[in-house]
Amino acid sequence: MTDPIVEEVREARMAHTLKFKGDLNLICEDLKRIQKESGHKFVRLEPKRIQTTIQTQ
């Protein structure tokens, strides 16, 4: 099964990757720039703490 939305996302991602010749640092810098210029508010939440319990035998 082929999902056209998934294919469109993959094509866009590949085009972006090729634009920077696969250089992950440049790709990430560009994505951060796009995010910053978007004007949207981004929230970074603290990770949830997992409460552990010690079981005795």
N, CA, C and O atoms as a GROMACS GRO file, in nm:
protein
  228
    1MET      N    1   0.083  -0.118   0.000
    1MET     CA    2   0.000   0.000   0.000
    1MET      C    3   0.088   0.125   0.000
    1MET      O    4   0.185   0.133   0.075
    2THR      N    5   0.055   0.219  -0.083
    2THR     CA    6   0.130   0.344  -0.092
    2THR      C    7   0.042   0.459  -0.046
    2THR      O    8  -0.068   0.479  -0.098
    3ASP      N    9   0.091   0.534   0.050
    3ASP     CA   10   0.018   0.650   0.101
    3ASP      C   11   0.074   0.774   0.034
    3ASP      O   12   0.194   0.801   0.049
    4PRO      N   13  -0.007   0.850  -0.040
    4PRO     CA   14   0.045   0.966  -0.111
    4PRO      C   15   0.100   1.074  -0.019
    4PRO      O   16   0.192   1.147  -0.057
    5ILE      N   17   0.046   1.087   0.101
    5ILE     CA   18   0.096   1.188   0.195
    5ILE      C   19   0.235   1.148   0.244
    5ILE      O   20   0.325   1.231   0.251
    6VAL      N   21   0.252   1.020   0.276
    6VAL     CA   22   0.382   0.971   0.320
    6VAL      C   23   0.484   0.989   0.209
    6VAL      O   24   0.597   1.031   0.234
    7GLU      N   25   0.446   0.958   0.088
    7GLU     CA   26   0.537   0.975  -0.027
    7GLU      C   27   0.576   1.121  -0.046
    7GLU      O   28   0.692   1.151  -0.076
    8GLU      N   29   0.481   1.211  -0.030
    8GLU     CA   30   0.510   1.355  -0.044
    8GLU      C   31   0.609   1.401   0.062
    8GLU      O   32   0.701   1.478   0.032
    9VAL      N   33   0.591   1.354   0.184
    9VAL     CA   34   0.682   1.390   0.293
    9VAL      C   35   0.822   1.335   0.265
    9VAL      O   36   0.922   1.404   0.285
   10ARG      N   37   0.828   1.212   0.218
   10ARG     CA   38   0.958   1.151   0.186
   10ARG      C   39   1.029   1.225   0.074
   10ARG      O   40   1.151   1.244   0.079
   11GLU      N   41   0.955   1.266  -0.027
   11GLU     CA   42   1.014   1.342  -0.137
   11GLU      C   43   1.068   1.477  -0.089
   11GLU      O   44   1.178   1.518  -0.128
   12ALA      N   45   0.992   1.544  -0.005
   12ALA     CA   46   1.036   1.674   0.048
   12ALA      C   47   1.160   1.656   0.135
   12ALA      O   48   1.254   1.736   0.128
   13ARG      N   49   1.160   1.551   0.217
   13ARG     CA   50   1.275   1.524   0.303
   13ARG      C   51   1.399   1.493   0.221
   13ARG      O   52   1.509   1.540   0.252
   14MET      N   53   1.382   1.414   0.115
   14MET     CA   54   1.496   1.378   0.030
   14MET      C   55   1.549   1.502  -0.043
   14MET      O   56   1.670   1.518  -0.056
   15ALA      N   57   1.460   1.587  -0.091
   15ALA     CA   58   1.504   1.709  -0.160
   15ALA      C   59   1.583   1.798  -0.064
   15ALA      O   60   1.684   1.856  -0.103
   16HIS      N   61   1.537   1.807   0.060
   16HIS     CA   62   1.607   1.888   0.160
   16HIS      C   63   1.744   1.828   0.191
   16HIS      O   64   1.842   1.901   0.205
   17THR      N   65   1.750   1.696   0.200
   17THR     CA   66   1.877   1.627   0.226
   17THR      C   67   1.975   1.649   0.112
   17THR      O   68   2.092   1.677   0.135
   18LEU      N   69   1.928   1.637  -0.011
   18LEU     CA   70   2.015   1.656  -0.127
   18LEU      C   71   2.063   1.800  -0.139
   18LEU      O   72   2.174   1.825  -0.186
   19LYS      N   73   1.980   1.893  -0.096
   19LYS     CA   74   2.018   2.035  -0.100
   19LYS      C   75   2.145   2.059  -0.020
   19LYS      O   76   2.228   2.144  -0.056
   20PHE      N   77   2.161   1.985   0.090
   20PHE     CA   78   2.278   2.001   0.176
   20PHE      C   79   2.375   1.883   0.164
   20PHE      O   80   2.461   1.864   0.250
   21LYS      N   81   2.360   1.805   0.057
   21LYS     CA   82   2.447   1.692   0.027
   21LYS      C   83   2.461   1.596   0.146
   21LYS      O   84   2.568   1.539   0.168
   22GLY      N   85   2.352   1.580   0.222
   22GLY     CA   86   2.351   1.486   0.332
   22GLY      C   87   2.423   1.531   0.457
   22GLY      O   88   2.436   1.453   0.552
   23ASP      N   89   2.471   1.655   0.461
   23ASP     CA   90   2.542   1.706   0.579
   23ASP      C   91   2.441   1.732   0.690
   23ASP      O   92   2.367   1.830   0.686
   24LEU      N   93   2.439   1.642   0.791
   24LEU     CA   94   2.339   1.649   0.896
   24LEU      C   95   2.344   1.780   0.974
   24LEU      O   96   2.240   1.833   1.012
   25ASN      N   97   2.464   1.832   0.998
   25ASN     CA   98   2.476   1.958   1.071
   25ASN      C   99   2.408   2.072   0.994
   25ASN      O  100   2.336   2.153   1.053
   26LEU      N  101   2.432   2.079   0.863
   26LEU     CA  102   2.370   2.184   0.782
   26LEU      C  103   2.218   2.165   0.774
   26LEU      O  104   2.143   2.263   0.777
   27ILE      N  105   2.174   2.042   0.763
   27ILE     CA  106   2.031   2.013   0.757
   27ILE      C  107   1.964   2.061   0.886
   27ILE      O  108   1.861   2.128   0.881
   28CYS      N  109   2.022   2.027   1.000
   28CYS     CA  110   1.964   2.066   1.129
   28CYS      C  111   1.966   2.218   1.146
   28CYS      O  112   1.868   2.275   1.196
   29GLU      N  113   2.074   2.283   1.107
   29GLU     CA  114   2.080   2.429   1.116
   29GLU      C  115   1.969   2.492   1.032
   29GLU      O  116   1.904   2.588   1.076
   30ASP      N  117   1.946   2.439   0.912
   30ASP     CA  118   1.843   2.493   0.826
   30ASP      C  119   1.704   2.470   0.885
   30ASP      O  120   1.618   2.558   0.879
   31LEU      N  121   1.680   2.352   0.941
   31LEU     CA  122   1.551   2.324   1.003
   31LEU      C  123   1.526   2.415   1.122
   31LEU      O  124   1.414   2.461   1.143
   32LYS      N  125   1.630   2.442   1.201
   32LYS     CA  126   1.615   2.535   1.314
   32LYS      C  127   1.585   2.676   1.264
   32LYS      O  128   1.506   2.748   1.324
   33ARG      N  129   1.648   2.715   1.153
   33ARG     CA  130   1.622   2.847   1.095
   33ARG      C  131   1.477   2.856   1.048
   33ARG      O  132   1.408   2.955   1.075
   34ILE      N  133   1.432   2.754   0.980
   34ILE     CA  134   1.293   2.751   0.932
   34ILE      C  135   1.197   2.759   1.050
   34ILE      O  136   1.098   2.832   1.046
   35GLN      N  137   1.226   2.684   1.155
   35GLN     CA  138   1.142   2.685   1.275
   35GLN      C  139   1.137   2.824   1.336
   35GLN      O  140   1.030   2.873   1.371
   36LYS      N  141   1.253   2.888   1.349
   36LYS     CA  142   1.260   3.021   1.409
   36LYS      C  143   1.185   3.124   1.326
   36LYS      O  144   1.115   3.210   1.380
   37GLU      N  145   1.198   3.116   1.193
   37GLU     CA  146   1.135   3.213   1.105
   37GLU      C  147   0.985   3.190   1.088
   37GLU      O  148   0.915   3.276   1.035
   38SER      N  149   0.935   3.075   1.134
   38SER     CA  150   0.794   3.044   1.114
   38SER      C  151   0.702   3.134   1.196
   38SER      O  152   0.587   3.158   1.158
   39GLY      N  153   0.755   3.185   1.307
   39GLY     CA  154   0.673   3.271   1.392
   39GLY      C  155   0.584   3.194   1.488
   39GLY      O  156   0.514   3.254   1.569
   40HIS      N  157   0.587   3.061   1.480
   40HIS     CA  158   0.505   2.980   1.571
   40HIS      C  159   0.574   2.971   1.707
   40HIS      O  160   0.696   2.975   1.716
   41LYS      N  161   0.494   2.958   1.810
   41LYS     CA  162   0.547   2.943   1.944
   41LYS      C  163   0.579   2.795   1.966
   41LYS      O  164   0.494   2.709   1.944
   42PHE      N  165   0.699   2.767   2.010
   42PHE     CA  166   0.740   2.631   2.038
   42PHE      C  167   0.766   2.617   2.187
   42PHE      O  168   0.824   2.704   2.250
   43VAL      N  169   0.720   2.507   2.241
   43VAL     CA  170   0.732   2.481   2.384
   43VAL      C  171   0.819   2.358   2.403
   43VAL      O  172   0.798   2.256   2.337
   44ARG      N  173   0.913   2.368   2.492
   44ARG     CA  174   0.996   2.252   2.526
   44ARG      C  175   0.959   2.210   2.668
   44ARG      O  176   0.982   2.284   2.764
   45LEU      N  177   0.901   2.093   2.680
   45LEU     CA  178   0.858   2.042   2.810
   45LEU      C  179   0.968   1.959   2.874
   45LEU      O  180   1.049   1.894   2.807
   46GLU      N  181   0.969   1.964   3.005
   46GLU     CA  182   1.062   1.882   3.081
   46GLU      C  183   1.021   1.735   3.063
   46GLU      O  184   0.902   1.706   3.054
   47PRO      N  185   1.117   1.644   3.060
   47PRO     CA  186   1.081   1.503   3.049
   47PRO      C  187   1.005   1.458   3.174
   47PRO      O  188   1.031   1.504   3.285
   48LYS      N  189   0.912   1.367   3.153
   48LYS     CA  190   0.836   1.315   3.266
   48LYS      C  191   0.927   1.222   3.346
   48LYS      O  192   1.000   1.140   3.290
   49ARG      N  193   0.919   1.235   3.476
   49ARG     CA  194   0.997   1.148   3.564
   49ARG      C  195   0.918   1.019   3.586
   49ARG      O  196   0.798   1.021   3.612
   50ILE      N  197   0.988   0.909   3.575
   50ILE     CA  198   0.925   0.780   3.600
   50ILE      C  199   0.955   0.742   3.743
   50ILE      O  200   1.071   0.732   3.784
   51GLN      N  201   0.848   0.720   3.818
   51GLN     CA  202   0.866   0.684   3.958
   51GLN      C  203   0.892   0.534   3.966
   51GLN      O  204   0.812   0.454   3.919
   52THR      N  205   1.003   0.499   4.024
   52THR     CA  206   1.038   0.358   4.036
   52THR      C  207   1.011   0.310   4.177
   52THR      O  208   1.022   0.384   4.274
   53THR      N  209   0.976   0.184   4.185
   53THR     CA  210   0.955   0.124   4.316
   53THR      C  211   1.050   0.005   4.328
   53THR      O  212   1.080  -0.064   4.231
   54ILE      N  213   1.095  -0.016   4.447
   54ILE     CA  214   1.185  -0.128   4.474
   54ILE      C  215   1.101  -0.241   4.531
   54ILE      O  216   1.033  -0.225   4.633
   55GLN      N  217   1.106  -0.356   4.466
   55GLN     CA  218   1.032  -0.472   4.511
   55GLN      C  219   1.124  -0.561   4.593
   55GLN      O  220   1.238  -0.588   4.554
   56THR      N  221   1.072  -0.607   4.705
   56THR     CA  222   1.150  -0.700   4.789
   56THR      C  223   1.100  -0.840   4.766
   56THR      O  224   0.983  -0.862   4.735
   57GLN      N  225   1.189  -0.933   4.780
   57GLN     CA  226   1.150  -1.074   4.759
   57GLN      C  227   1.119  -1.141   4.888
   57GLN      O  228   1.084  -1.259   4.890
   0.00000   0.00000   0.00000
